[in-house]
């Protein structure tokens, strides 16, 4: 999951707080988790496994640090 998807979900108010059922207003501390890093003979790369972010409601006191932030997005 990319940070741009997270930003888009918050901007379009599709990420919903499980406590108050209102749109999540912001996030912080987005990081991508790395599955592997390899380097050799002029060829190198990083394979990403997923991402983690702290999502913050802003309407109530709920906030959560999770790698499953995409489960709060309602299409």
Residue, then its C-alpha position, 0 to 999 in steps of 0.5 A: x500500500x502506498x502513501x499516495x493511496x492513504x493521502x487520497x483516502x483521507x482527502x476524499x473522506x473514505x477512511x472512516x473511524x471505527x469509533x465515531x464513524x466519521x472520516x479520519x482527518x490525518x495520519x502520521x509516521x508513515x513507513x514502508x516495511x521492507x521484505x528484502x534488500x539485495x545488491x550485486x554486480x550492478x543490479x540492486x533493489x529493495x522489495x517492499x512488503x507493506x506499510x505502516x501508519x498512525x491514523x488519527x480520527x480528529x473527531x474523537x480521541x481514537x488513533x491507531x498505529x497499524x499496518x492494516x490501515x487500508x481496512x478502514x477505507x470504504x470504497 
